[in-house]
Amino acid sequence: MIRILIADDFALLREDLRETISAQEDMEVVGEAATGAELVQLSRTLEFDVALVDIEMESTTAGIRAAETILAEQPDALVIFLTAHETENMILMSMGAGAVDYIVKGCPDGELLRHIRAAYAGSPLLDARVQHTVLKEYSRLRRSERSLLFFINNVSQLTPAERALVRCLLDGFKVREIAQIRCVEVVTVKTQIKGLLRKFGCSRTKEIVELIHQLGVEHLF
């Protein structure tokens, strides 16, 4: 039997879920909670395999916080989030909490049951949109990681004059203004800018500034 905990602040939905699950020969509901705090307490006293958890209960992320606590204490537990939200941010928060699946409320009973059985069998049925969102974020993080390593390596090779030039660019100064601030010729600033562009593999100073902001490393200058 797949032992299931249900957590949702809407009593009618908990009742519907309990009836649907209890009608299955291979499933049983072992506990119900109306808040994330209640769910955490139940998880410590009841034996369960899968927790169906609403994300929004006593707070907008109560289910996520509860899942994080449960999985920290019971790493083998399986959490499936039930939610009315399909935003990319909510999906990423859910997956980041350690959930194995994410189901939008209102899906057909058969689909819900398939997701529970698949998660229990070790093959969660993440839908295509969730998979796409997670993979896109993974790719973004990998790109950022590579960009940061590349950037830090190049920063270590900058001369003091080039660092000062980058600071001026971050402050929004134009070439002539930078020349006046640093008491050098405009042609000198332009030559230094060409060197910066070459080191960072950029074609415009705006790209360097955007990269620094994107990586959050303004403090290095």
Residue frames relative to the residue before (quaternion, step in Angstrom):
aa qw qx qy qz dx dy dz
M 1.0000 0.0000 0.0000 0.0000 0.00 0.00 0.00
I 0.3397 -0.7042 0.5850 0.2156 3.54 -1.07 0.81
R 0.2196 -0.7983 0.5530 0.0931 3.56 -0.49 1.25
I 0.0858 -0.8507 0.5174 -0.0357 3.54 -0.60 1.21
L 0.2130 -0.7246 0.6423 0.1307 3.53 -1.12 0.83
I 0.1663 -0.7761 0.6020 0.0872 3.58 -1.01 0.82
A 0.0088 0.7924 -0.6097 0.0166 3.57 -0.90 0.91
D 0.2992 0.7148 -0.5828 0.2446 3.55 -0.64 1.18
D 0.4187 -0.7295 0.4789 0.2515 3.59 -0.92 0.83
F 0.6199 0.5121 -0.3415 0.4867 3.59 1.30 -0.08
A 0.3912 -0.7733 0.4510 0.2134 3.58 -0.26 1.30
L 0.6499 0.5298 -0.3257 0.4368 3.59 0.95 -0.86
L 0.6528 0.4991 -0.3190 0.4722 3.58 0.99 -0.76
R 0.6210 0.5274 -0.3475 0.4642 3.58 0.99 -0.75
E 0.6433 0.5270 -0.3168 0.4562 3.57 1.01 -0.84
D 0.6566 0.5049 -0.3096 0.4670 3.59 0.93 -0.89
L 0.6552 0.5056 -0.3117 0.4668 3.57 0.94 -0.87
R 0.6484 0.5236 -0.3199 0.4507 3.58 0.94 -0.88
E 0.6671 0.5000 -0.3063 0.4596 3.60 0.90 -0.88
T 0.6598 0.5128 -0.3067 0.4557 3.58 0.93 -0.91
I 0.7066 0.4641 -0.2628 0.4650 3.56 0.84 -0.98
S 0.6753 0.5154 -0.2976 0.4356 3.57 0.90 -0.91
A 0.6186 0.5519 -0.3399 0.4440 3.58 1.21 -0.46
Q 0.6087 0.5598 -0.3517 0.4387 3.61 1.26 -0.19
E 0.5043 -0.6821 0.4462 0.2854 3.56 -0.96 0.86
D 0.7573 0.3831 -0.2005 0.4894 3.58 1.16 -0.58
M 0.7079 0.4131 -0.2581 0.5115 3.60 1.25 0.29
E 0.0162 0.7768 -0.6293 -0.0194 3.52 -1.27 0.47
V 0.3744 -0.6944 0.5672 0.2365 3.56 -1.13 0.71
V 0.1673 -0.8222 0.5402 0.0647 3.58 -0.59 1.13
G 0.8186 -0.0423 0.0199 0.5725 3.59 1.22 -0.19
E 0.1652 -0.7779 0.6003 0.0846 3.55 -1.25 0.55
A 0.0695 -0.7910 0.6076 0.0164 3.55 -1.10 0.76
A 0.3274 -0.7502 0.5451 0.1814 3.55 -1.16 0.68
T 0.7661 0.2287 -0.1463 0.5825 3.58 1.30 -0.18
G 0.6374 -0.5188 0.3985 0.4072 3.54 -1.25 0.29
A 0.6281 0.5435 -0.3297 0.4487 3.57 1.03 -0.81
E 0.6512 0.5062 -0.3132 0.4708 3.59 0.97 -0.84
L 0.6337 0.5426 -0.3269 0.4440 3.55 1.00 -0.83
V 0.6418 0.5179 -0.3277 0.4609 3.58 0.92 -0.86
Q 0.6604 0.5038 -0.3123 0.4611 3.60 0.93 -0.87
L 0.6468 0.5156 -0.3178 0.4634 3.59 0.96 -0.85
S 0.6505 0.5414 -0.3171 0.4280 3.57 0.96 -0.87
R 0.6741 0.4966 -0.2832 0.4678 3.56 1.21 -0.53
T 0.7531 0.3813 -0.2036 0.4960 3.57 1.22 -0.37
L 0.7454 0.3655 -0.2037 0.5189 3.59 1.21 -0.44
E 0.4165 -0.6590 0.5625 0.2753 3.56 -1.21 0.60
F 0.1412 0.7965 -0.5747 0.1238 3.58 -0.70 1.03
D 0.3787 -0.7189 0.5407 0.2176 3.54 -1.30 0.41
V 0.8062 0.0967 0.0042 0.5836 3.56 0.93 -0.99
A 0.1537 -0.7599 0.6239 0.0981 3.55 -1.07 0.80
L 0.1941 -0.7446 0.6300 0.1045 3.56 -0.79 1.09
V 0.0045 -0.8642 0.4973 -0.0768 3.55 -0.25 1.26
D 0.3429 -0.7019 0.5907 0.2020 3.54 -0.88 1.02
I 0.4504 -0.6990 0.4766 0.2852 3.62 -0.88 0.84
E 0.7710 0.2960 -0.1620 0.5401 3.60 0.85 -0.97
M 0.1356 0.7604 -0.6265 0.1040 3.55 -0.64 1.16
E 0.8282 0.0275 -0.0155 0.5596 3.63 -0.33 -1.13
S 0.7588 0.0837 -0.0959 0.6388 3.57 1.32 -0.22
T 0.6909 -0.5125 0.3111 0.4040 3.59 -1.22 0.31
T 0.7805 0.2476 -0.1495 0.5542 3.60 1.17 -0.43
A 0.2334 0.8157 -0.5032 0.1640 3.58 1.21 0.46
G 0.6603 0.5167 -0.3124 0.4466 3.58 0.96 -0.85
I 0.6421 0.5235 -0.3176 0.4613 3.56 1.03 -0.80
R 0.6631 0.4945 -0.3077 0.4703 3.57 0.92 -0.90
A 0.6441 0.5197 -0.3209 0.4606 3.59 0.99 -0.81
A 0.6434 0.5273 -0.3163 0.4561 3.57 0.97 -0.88
E 0.6379 0.5323 -0.3276 0.4499 3.57 0.96 -0.84
T 0.6633 0.4998 -0.3011 0.4686 3.57 0.98 -0.86
I 0.6619 0.5179 -0.3016 0.4502 3.56 0.90 -0.96
L 0.7142 0.4568 -0.2629 0.4607 3.57 0.84 -0.98
A 0.5896 0.5463 -0.3725 0.4640 3.58 1.17 -0.45
E 0.7177 0.4243 -0.2340 0.5002 3.57 1.11 -0.74
Q 0.7917 0.1321 -0.0489 0.5945 3.57 1.14 -0.71
P 0.1976 -0.8460 0.4856 0.0969 3.60 0.31 1.25
D 0.6800 0.4964 -0.2959 0.4513 3.61 1.12 -0.54
A 0.4772 0.6709 -0.4456 0.3516 3.60 1.24 -0.12
L 0.2904 -0.7428 0.5779 0.1730 3.57 -1.19 0.57
V 0.0908 -0.7971 0.5966 0.0202 3.56 -0.79 1.06
I 0.0585 -0.7567 0.6509 0.0176 3.52 -0.95 0.99
F 0.2770 -0.7786 0.5404 0.1584 3.57 -0.68 1.05
L 0.1627 -0.7328 0.6545 0.0903 3.52 -1.10 0.88
T 0.1832 0.8103 -0.5350 0.1535 3.59 -0.60 1.04
A 0.4574 -0.6616 0.5215 0.2848 3.51 -1.28 0.43
H 0.6400 0.5496 -0.3106 0.4380 3.56 1.29 -0.19
E 0.1036 -0.7976 0.5926 0.0448 3.55 -1.01 0.86
T 0.3435 0.7486 -0.5080 0.2520 3.60 1.15 0.41
E 0.6078 -0.5709 0.4052 0.3748 3.56 -1.16 0.63
N 0.6379 0.5408 -0.3356 0.4335 3.57 0.97 -0.82
M 0.6722 0.4895 -0.3002 0.4674 3.59 0.94 -0.88
I 0.6206 0.5369 -0.3401 0.4593 3.59 1.02 -0.77
L 0.6873 0.4846 -0.2848 0.4600 3.57 0.88 -0.95
M 0.6247 0.5230 -0.3384 0.4709 3.58 1.03 -0.72
S 0.6527 0.5267 -0.3062 0.4503 3.56 1.00 -0.87
M 0.6967 0.4553 -0.2744 0.4816 3.55 0.84 -0.98
G 0.6295 0.5454 -0.3291 0.4449 3.56 1.09 -0.69
A 0.6349 0.5332 -0.3264 0.4539 3.57 1.17 -0.55
G 0.5985 -0.5945 0.3501 0.4073 3.58 1.25 -0.23
A 0.3735 0.7280 -0.4938 0.2943 3.59 1.24 0.26
V 0.3809 -0.7254 0.5230 0.2349 3.57 -1.10 0.64
D 0.8012 0.0635 -0.0298 0.5943 3.57 1.21 -0.33
Y 0.2050 -0.7579 0.6161 0.0625 3.52 -1.32 0.48
I 0.0093 0.8246 -0.5625 0.0590 3.57 -0.46 1.19
V 0.3741 -0.7220 0.5378 0.2226 3.56 -0.91 0.92
K 0.5240 -0.6514 0.4540 0.3081 3.56 -0.90 0.96
G 0.7358 0.4054 -0.3066 0.4474 3.52 -1.11 0.72
C 0.4675 0.6611 -0.4648 0.3583 3.57 1.24 0.02
P 0.6386 -0.5313 0.3771 0.4094 3.63 -1.15 0.47
D 0.6220 -0.5643 0.3904 0.3772 3.59 -1.12 0.68
G 0.6392 0.5491 -0.3303 0.4252 3.56 0.96 -0.87
E 0.6517 0.5114 -0.3120 0.4652 3.56 1.03 -0.80
L 0.6274 0.5382 -0.3248 0.4596 3.55 0.98 -0.85
L 0.6846 0.4888 -0.2830 0.4608 3.57 0.86 -0.97
R 0.6207 0.5362 -0.3415 0.4589 3.59 1.05 -0.73
H 0.6501 0.5218 -0.3099 0.4572 3.56 0.99 -0.85
I 0.6472 0.5161 -0.3200 0.4609 3.58 0.98 -0.84
R 0.6865 0.4826 -0.2892 0.4606 3.57 0.84 -0.98
A 0.6572 0.5141 -0.3163 0.4514 3.57 0.96 -0.83
A 0.6467 0.5101 -0.3207 0.4677 3.58 0.97 -0.82
Y 0.6516 0.5164 -0.3068 0.4632 3.58 0.97 -0.87
A 0.6896 0.4702 -0.2700 0.4801 3.58 1.09 -0.74
G 0.5685 -0.6295 0.3722 0.3769 3.58 1.26 -0.06
S 0.6913 0.4138 -0.2787 0.5227 3.59 1.27 0.26
P 0.1423 -0.8376 0.5231 0.0682 3.60 0.44 1.21
L 0.3462 -0.7525 0.5310 0.1786 3.56 -1.06 0.83
L 0.0240 -0.8064 0.5904 -0.0232 3.58 0.55 1.10
D 0.3932 -0.7250 0.4965 0.2708 3.60 -0.71 0.95
A 0.7227 -0.4859 0.2838 0.4013 3.54 -1.27 0.48
R 0.6552 0.5217 -0.3295 0.4359 3.60 0.94 -0.82
V 0.6499 0.5066 -0.3189 0.4683 3.59 0.96 -0.85
Q 0.6459 0.5204 -0.3176 0.4594 3.56 0.93 -0.91
H 0.6548 0.5186 -0.3130 0.4521 3.57 0.93 -0.91
T 0.6617 0.5161 -0.3051 0.4502 3.57 0.93 -0.92
V 0.6747 0.4932 -0.2938 0.4640 3.57 0.89 -0.96
L 0.6775 0.4885 -0.2971 0.4627 3.58 0.89 -0.91
K 0.6245 0.5357 -0.3409 0.4548 3.59 1.05 -0.73
E 0.6642 0.4906 -0.3041 0.4750 3.58 0.96 -0.85
Y 0.6189 0.5375 -0.3420 0.4594 3.58 1.03 -0.77
S 0.6614 0.5030 -0.3019 0.4673 3.56 0.94 -0.90
R 0.6371 0.5299 -0.3274 0.4540 3.57 1.00 -0.83
L 0.6698 0.4987 -0.2988 0.4619 3.57 0.93 -0.90
R 0.6396 0.5157 -0.3285 0.4659 3.57 1.02 -0.77
R 0.6403 0.5125 -0.3212 0.4735 3.58 1.01 -0.82
S 0.6542 0.5132 -0.3107 0.4606 3.57 0.98 -0.87
E 0.6341 0.5328 -0.3297 0.4531 3.55 1.01 -0.83
R 0.6714 0.4824 -0.3000 0.4760 3.57 0.90 -0.92
S 0.6421 0.5269 -0.3227 0.4537 3.59 0.99 -0.84
L 0.6616 0.5136 -0.3116 0.4488 3.56 0.94 -0.87
L 0.6516 0.5042 -0.3212 0.4669 3.59 0.93 -0.85
F 0.6424 0.5190 -0.3073 0.4729 3.56 0.98 -0.91
F 0.6745 0.5123 -0.2949 0.4423 3.55 0.91 -0.97
I 0.6734 0.4982 -0.3019 0.4552 3.58 0.84 -1.00
N 0.6249 0.5361 -0.3387 0.4554 3.57 1.02 -0.78
N 0.6883 0.4748 -0.2818 0.4704 3.59 0.97 -0.83
V 0.6068 0.5596 -0.3574 0.4369 3.58 1.05 -0.73
S 0.6407 0.5443 -0.3236 0.4341 3.58 1.01 -0.80
Q 0.6986 0.4610 -0.2617 0.4805 3.56 1.23 -0.46
L 0.4979 0.6657 -0.4271 0.3558 3.60 1.25 -0.02
T 0.4204 -0.6658 0.5528 0.2726 3.54 -1.15 0.67
P 0.6678 -0.4815 0.3632 0.4362 3.62 -1.20 0.31
A 0.6451 0.5236 -0.3215 0.4543 3.58 1.01 -0.80
E 0.6607 0.4982 -0.3052 0.4713 3.59 1.01 -0.80
R 0.6146 0.5312 -0.3470 0.4687 3.61 1.05 -0.68
A 0.6540 0.5062 -0.3083 0.4701 3.56 0.97 -0.87
L 0.6257 0.5383 -0.3275 0.4600 3.55 1.07 -0.75
V 0.6415 0.5164 -0.3224 0.4667 3.58 0.96 -0.85
R 0.6282 0.5359 -0.3381 0.4515 3.59 0.99 -0.82
C 0.6483 0.5131 -0.3126 0.4677 3.56 0.98 -0.82
L 0.6435 0.5146 -0.3207 0.4672 3.58 1.00 -0.80
L 0.6412 0.5211 -0.3172 0.4654 3.58 1.02 -0.82
D 0.6851 0.4726 -0.2777 0.4798 3.57 1.10 -0.69
G 0.5627 -0.6667 0.3482 0.3431 3.57 1.31 0.10
F 0.4253 0.7136 -0.4668 0.3033 3.60 1.20 0.28
K 0.4140 -0.6870 0.5447 0.2448 3.55 -1.17 0.69
V 0.7378 -0.4380 0.2798 0.4307 3.55 -1.31 0.32
R 0.6934 0.4731 -0.2911 0.4589 3.62 0.79 -0.98
E 0.6395 0.5195 -0.3264 0.4632 3.58 1.05 -0.75
I 0.6371 0.5239 -0.3208 0.4654 3.56 1.02 -0.83
A 0.6331 0.5327 -0.3273 0.4564 3.56 1.00 -0.83
Q 0.6642 0.4972 -0.3018 0.4696 3.59 0.97 -0.83
I 0.6511 0.5266 -0.3122 0.4486 3.58 0.95 -0.92
R 0.7749 0.3562 -0.1732 0.4926 3.55 0.94 -0.93
C 0.3876 -0.7599 0.4467 0.2699 3.54 1.35 0.10
V 0.5230 0.5816 -0.4455 0.4356 3.56 0.85 1.03
E 0.6215 -0.5351 0.4121 0.3971 3.56 -1.29 0.18
V 0.6203 -0.5477 0.4142 0.3790 3.56 -1.22 0.58
V 0.6388 0.5420 -0.3279 0.4366 3.57 0.98 -0.84
T 0.6103 0.5474 -0.3469 0.4556 3.60 1.12 -0.66
V 0.6523 0.5066 -0.3079 0.4722 3.57 0.96 -0.90
K 0.6549 0.5152 -0.3156 0.4540 3.57 0.94 -0.87
T 0.6345 0.5233 -0.3258 0.4663 3.58 1.02 -0.76
Q 0.6642 0.4984 -0.2993 0.4698 3.59 0.97 -0.86
I 0.6223 0.5368 -0.3337 0.4618 3.56 1.06 -0.75
K 0.6235 0.5309 -0.3414 0.4613 3.58 0.98 -0.80
G 0.6438 0.5223 -0.3172 0.4606 3.58 1.02 -0.78
L 0.6389 0.5246 -0.3167 0.4650 3.57 1.01 -0.84
L 0.6570 0.5173 -0.3109 0.4518 3.57 0.87 -0.96
R 0.6516 0.5157 -0.3107 0.4614 3.56 0.99 -0.83
K 0.6800 0.5019 -0.2944 0.4461 3.59 0.91 -0.91
F 0.7610 0.3650 -0.1984 0.4983 3.57 1.02 -0.78
G 0.4455 -0.7178 0.4440 0.2985 3.57 1.24 0.05
C 0.4983 0.6423 -0.4300 0.3926 3.58 1.10 0.69
S 0.3999 -0.7171 0.5181 0.2397 3.55 -1.23 0.39
R 0.7791 0.1764 -0.1105 0.5913 3.61 1.25 -0.35
T 0.5858 -0.5813 0.4263 0.3704 3.58 -1.15 0.55
K 0.5681 0.6043 -0.3755 0.4135 3.57 1.15 -0.62
E 0.6332 0.5368 -0.3300 0.4494 3.58 1.04 -0.74
I 0.6268 0.5264 -0.3364 0.4657 3.59 1.03 -0.76
V 0.6605 0.5117 -0.2985 0.4613 3.56 0.91 -0.97
E 0.6676 0.4996 -0.3015 0.4625 3.60 0.91 -0.91
L 0.6372 0.5279 -0.3264 0.4570 3.58 1.01 -0.79
I 0.6482 0.5163 -0.3167 0.4615 3.59 0.95 -0.86
H 0.6651 0.4884 -0.2999 0.4787 3.59 0.96 -0.86
Q 0.6443 0.5385 -0.3178 0.4403 3.58 0.96 -0.87
L 0.7322 0.4125 -0.2235 0.4938 3.57 0.96 -0.88
G 0.3830 -0.7590 0.4552 0.2647 3.58 1.27 -0.22
V 0.5014 0.6677 -0.4151 0.3613 3.59 1.01 0.74
E 0.1823 0.8131 -0.5305 0.1558 3.59 1.09 0.65
H 0.6192 0.5892 -0.3394 0.3928 3.57 1.07 -0.78
L 0.5697 0.6047 -0.3875 0.3995 3.62 1.20 -0.34
F 0.7350 0.3795 -0.2099 0.5212 3.57 1.27 -0.30
